[in-house]
Amino acid sequence: MSWNKVKLGEICRIEKGATGILKAIPGEYPMVVTGEERKSHNEYQFDEEAVIIPLVSGTGHGHASIKRIHFQSGKFALGSILCAVIPKDKKKLSAEYLYRFLDLNKENELVARMKGMANVTLPMKEIAQIEIPLPSLKEQFKFVESYKALESNSEELASELSHQLTIVKKLRQQLLQDAVQGKLVSQDKNAEPASELLKKIKVEKVKDKKYKELPAIKSEEIPFEIPDNWTWCKLGDIAIDVSTGPFGTMLHKSDYVQNQIPLVNPMNIVNEKIVPSHKMTVDQTTIKRLKNYVLNAGDIVISRRGEMGRCAAVTENEKGWLCGTGSFFIRLYPSINREYFVKVIGSTYSKNYLLGSSVGSTMNNLNHKILNSLLIPVPPIAVQQGIVSKLKELVQICDELDASIQASKGQNEQLLQQVLREALKG
């Protein structure tokens, strides 16, 4: 049989906080605010156990949301955009039981009662109408202890699942590193050595009047061993062109329009793919004016600042988009597999080099010299494709592991919620 239900307004006092959060004077008493951490105040408003509920939306205008409620005991101050729900008779209702119930049913009992279109608020009179199951005080304490035990077990499982996700992430990086060291696929000893490939590229490069030979690679610069028919080169040796996006006054704020031709900045490079932002776009007039920075299919875009190693190959879908100020774009010779090159840039080795060589005091930045000097391990053409194919196969397995672990995390959370709701039915 289910427990009897009572309205909060019948068994609780509901009082609004008295202290403006910005007007609080730091002192000896904790002050409950909407954030997870307590502030302090030099005076207290309450001296008892209470459930603290925000009276305003936690995600801004026009959207109903409550990120968290609080349980507080002892002497404390309360921000003016929150209220305290305090049991009138502690022999009939435990404040901690009430907190657990409301936290468990936050969306249905609190968020669903919020009012307003622009300024979304939760009226205290609505809180008073909430009905809660009211077992005996002994049963309330039993439920709280059961909740804590289940929550602890759930947190342990969640921690283990998070650890497994970290292991999969490390596995992805190790696969990339093994790939660029020639450990992932078997080597064809009869294949034309990559050194011959580099010779052919150099013949093409010297035809360019702007060609300037890069310094030779010193033996002490080589970071790790590679198979015999591979070769080391500098990025500048295999690039037709390395360029940044338009700088300074070349691109004005007035050039940005919505839902037209996207820019590709670091934020748009996600997991080796280009993800456009429809807010960061320009019109056709700007594209014509900055035609030297327009991307072609097969170009490689690399983050110039912030997180090192963000990289993606431009596909036919992104052809004609504009390289943003925060990115480089690289045009490689056709004999270099684009997908293989992206994997090299994303490897631990390359990320460490780019981070260690980056410049800037407030944000990591790359320049032409740093990029052109990055050492690239180059396999024969067929091996480049073999590495890409093998990595796709192994990354698919990692994706499936990720999805399985994420599903387990979701099921763990749902199971905890369901068990607790069943317990509340008595």
Secondary structure, 3 states (H helix, E strand, C coil): CCCCEEEHHHHEEEEECCECHHHCCCCCEEEECCCCCCEEECCCCEECCEEEEECECCCCCCCCCCCCCEEECCEEEEECCEEEEEECCCCCCCHHHHHHHHHHCHHHHCHHHCECCCCCECCHHHHHCCEEECCCHHHHHHHHHHHHHHHHHHHHHHHHHHHHHHHHHHHHHHHHHHHHCCCCCCCCCCCCCHHHHHHHHHHHHCCCCCCCCCCCCCHHHCCCCCCCCCEEEEHHHHEEEEEECCCHHHCCHHHEECCCEEEECHHHEECCEECCCCCCEECHHHHHHCHHHECCCCCEEEECECCCCCEEECCCCCCCCEECCCEEEEEECCCCCHHHHHHHHHCHHHHHHHHHHCECCCCCECCHHHHHHCEEEECCHHHHHHHHHHHHHHHHHHHHHHHHHHHHHHHHHHHHHHHHHHHCCC
